[in-house]
Amino acid sequence: MPDGPGAAGGTEKGDLYGRVAVSLTVLAFLVEAGGVVARALSVQRAPWGNMYEFSITFSTVVVGVYLAILAAKKNVRWAGLPLVTTVLLDLGIATTWLYTDSDQLVPALDSYWLWIHVSTAIFCGAVFYLGAVGTVLYLFRDGYEANLARGGKPGAFASSVLERLPSAASLDKFAYRVNAAVFPLWTFTIIAGAIWAGDAWGRYWGWDPKEVWSFITWVAYACYLHARATAGWKGRKAAYLALFAFGCWLWNYYGVNIFLSGKHSYAGV
Amino acid sequence: MSVLAAAVTDPNTTVLNGALILALPIAVAAGLVSFFSPCVLPLVPGYLSYVTGISGTDLADARRGRMVAGASLFVLGFTAVFVSTGALFGYFGQTLQDHQETLTRVLGGLMILMGFFFMGLMPWITQREFRFHKRPAAGLAGAPVLGALFGIGWAPCTGPTLGSRHDAVVHRGERGARGRTDRRVLPRPRRALRARRDGVPAGARCVRLGQEALRLGDAHRRTDDDRDRHPARHGDLERHHSGHAGLDGQLHGGDLSSMSKTETTDETAAAAAAAEHDEQEFGEAGAQLSTAPRERAVPGSFGGVMQPGAAGRIAWAWRETTGWVRWFWRQLTSMRVALILLFLLSLGAIPGSLVPQTGVDETKVEEFRTAHETLAPVYDDLGLFNVYSSVWFSAIYILLFVSLIGCIVPRTWQFVGQLRSRPPGAPGRLTRLPAYTTWRTETDPEQVREAALAMLGRRRFRSHAVGDAVAAEKGYLREAGNLIFHIALIVMLVSFATGQLFKSEGGKLIVEGGGFANTLTQYDDFKSGSLFDRDHDLAPFSFTLDKFVGTYERTGPQRGTPRTYEAHVTYAEGADGAEKKTRIEVNRPLEVDGSKVYLIGHGYAPVVTVRDGRGREVFSGAVPLLPMDSNVTSSGAIKVMDGYRDKDGKKDQLGFQAFFVPTFAGAGKGTMLSQYPGLDFPVLALNAFHGSLGVDAGLPQNVYQLDKRKMKAFKDAQGADLKQRLLPGETMKLPDGAGSITFEKDVKEWATFQISQQPGNVPALVGAVAAIAGLAGSLFIQRRRVWVRAVRGEDGVTVVEMAGLGRSESSKLPEELADLAATLNSQAPTAPDPAEPVEGVRA
């Protein structure tokens, strides 16, 4: 099945709206990046010391990665809507619940590993999120294609939205590439974290909740990458695994910080 | 009323400090004034044309919607900039304010320079041009960006209003500072709030400016007469590579052919059939492009027909057993089981993060046990307090690693075999391969093959000529990376495991001035791996804690958050090495002879002196107390074990329950909890007891707790338990001449250190680095085969065919093949087309 025409639906007017939207996204990205830089200037360090700072940087990077892929002339404009909506949600959460005033770092975070470990963690999360968006859309589109193949008549939502998405195969491939590309970096993030933990807490791996969940996330993504290459597991099953893996990442970020107490608790959250 | 009056007299005050609701309309009015300033108004038609992509003369016929959309997007653009600058100025207002004196002078100087500049007195500058040469595209898509540029570029020109606005934002800080008598720095939350609020009026002004732009845009359209339509622009619609899906399917086919498995579902049966089909098509060509395991296990009976008699029975049993063992082994080493084990591993790790773990925090486990009396034994049986060393979790990862080894070993041999053999020859029909190209050339087939061989060699393909074709393969590093990654995982696991066996870890609390020598008896607590030799493996070194420095945030909502922890120590390597001074910080352990000394915690140790009834000193020293909260409210016990005699001269023991706060809230404040972790207002509260401390039995006892079972409290004059709050230098008298205790004017700090030896880190690190490198190789390198066939056609012209096959899903393969073909084509150029066939033949 060929790719859909994109959100523009193939019309010139639709395409124009699409480009307006991208243009506004660029603007929003610049403003948000300005916010992150201002925060960094205000705290005079890497702005990743607490959940508020992590969240604003995270959403900026998500949009940045999306725009970078767009700039590389890849067909990913379809990811814009889910992406921007969730970025808005993330920013809302960041400013209403997670807001922390500018502040210095607690001694445990005062290390150059902060630059290495946290920046890669943020970047990995951003790319994993793009992958997850691709996977969710893949599941919808796959259902839609299966329905068409059975000779079913798609509903209004399916015919107006799903029809325009790239084909299930393209979405699946996009999600796989994105996840596979960043998986080595995620491995590096965990290892860098372990080295830092060795310096800061006197042990490299202590099954702290954050460590446990980054391990679970790693194993879940490893599982997905293997499943993707295994007959009988590729397709929807692998996609569910990918979503489980991203769910683990999300939980590792929000859940572990808020509900579990461990050594990764700083500045309240 | 007074607020309104203030608004009339000083709008800036109201906008910045007054009610927000009042600030909004004023900001809107200011926006209106800005908009009609001579700087802005004449520019409006030009901008409108630009952002809508409609030229002024074409305007009248344009639709209202487009005009409104363009103007709105433009407004959005500059709103973003104005709101940002508003917020930014609000935030940095205080900072700027702090340097107002300097700023005023610098800016004054700059103003004078600008004056010269305008007068043309500095031609060497004016001749240079600073302008953006890159313009955003005309039309709706560019409108927001243009708006932003407008916002940046024209911000200084939108009249005195904006200037005074932002100026006032800067000065607001001053008023805030004047409002307070002693501190010039505003509390942080107010600053942040202001930064946010400054954004709002800026936004409101943008709305006003924008509304005007919209209204004028509309008027602009209506008054224009020209009816020529702007030619429709053709947006470059994105191209879709619809071809990929088809190619992908074929690549999957190739993929499957190399790793066909026995699957049972319909879907996979169909896929397997397709794979089989492809395998027939590609023949050997697609074989072993990967060494992923083939699944050959056949469940069922393996014994076959049982021959009569005992020998037959034994033979059958043997066949059956070996058959099942082999089947089980194949199942275990299959990808599917490995996947299930991986998934179980991730699920199995979850409880360890939810249930307290003995290895992480033992006290929490104890709390849990007391809180859940029925649940705790169940958890114990399930090993939930030790998930990562529990039987079931170990079973999962051991099985996983056995499966991994069972998979890696044969794959490694296969891979070695592939490296020693050569790429398989070209399949019969190259046209069936996912990437294919062909052309005719005058060059001899032998020459073409030679050129192809040379070219592929230069591109670092492993290539050789087989029959009428050249076969080449590249990207072996993918498989190598894959194997390295999995082997590295095993290396890491083994080094962690051995590290656990040989490691040691101990804790030690040291009060300032105290020391430590690295022998077993000096540790407060110590644990080591089963192969660690406690007598000989401890590295000989010693250190003393000279001083501990802890600083804390003084102000703001983060007041009390630790800022620095430094332990200044003097250490000596070996039994009697030279003394060296250093600092141990949280992220900077001291490394001595393979041991690392980490700074783990700290607290206070008030110095007290206890005297008996005759004034004789029976105890004097710093008593470390345990912190109970983040403000270092501490508690502990002072035990006078021997040397004390009561007023009758009888031997007795004294015990004091001590409660210490580094910063007391003040008498009558209703709390004894510390208000700040620094030593601002230290207070020591004591309860006094006498009797038997219970230490004579020789049993180990908690030094921070008083065992009061055999002790009696001293009573005060009212008959209540004796207790008193002491400031440094104060003394509490015990009743009836029983003696006294003095809180000396000295509070020492103590630090806890963890001293650990953890061998096996180097192999683990090497393993980790190798794992990442291998992973990157296995995910980013494409393994692919290329064939070049050159045969002489019937008409004597050489037909060159090139085809490629990849294992991984990459769109790069067709591109690479095209590139290779172009290179080869330059050496074996395309022959002119044969004469057009005769009409009749074509029909």
Interface residues (C-beta under 8 A of the other chain):
Chain A: M1 P2 D3 P5 G6 A8 G10 E12 D15 L16 Y17 R19 V20 V22 S23 L24 V26 L27 A28 L30 V31 G34 G35 A38 S42 N75 R77 Y99 T100 D101 S102 D103 Q104 V106 P107 A108 D110 S111 W113 P166 S167 A169 S170 K173 Y176 A180 A181 F183 P184 T187 F188 I191 A194 I195 W196 G198 D199 A200 W201 G202 R203 Y204 W205 G206 W207 D208 P209 V212 W213 F215 I216 V219 A220 A222 C223 L225 H226 A227 A229 T230 A231 G232 W233 L241 C248 V256 L260 A267
Chain B: A69 L73 L76 G77 A80 S84 L88 Y91 G139 L140 A141 G142 A143 P144 V145 A148 R188 P189 A192 A232 R233 H234 G235 L237 E238 H240 H241 S242 H244 A245 D248 G249 D255 L256 M259 S260 K261 E263 T265 T268 A271 A272 A292 M335 R336 A338 L339 L342 F343 L345 S346 A349 I350 G352 S353 L354 Q357 G359 V360 V387 Y388 F496 E505 E553 G556 P557 Q558 T561 P562 R563 T564 Y565 E585 V586 N587 R588 P589 K596 Y598 I600 Q754 S756 Q758 N761 A764 L765 A768 A771 I772 L775 A776 L779 F780 E809
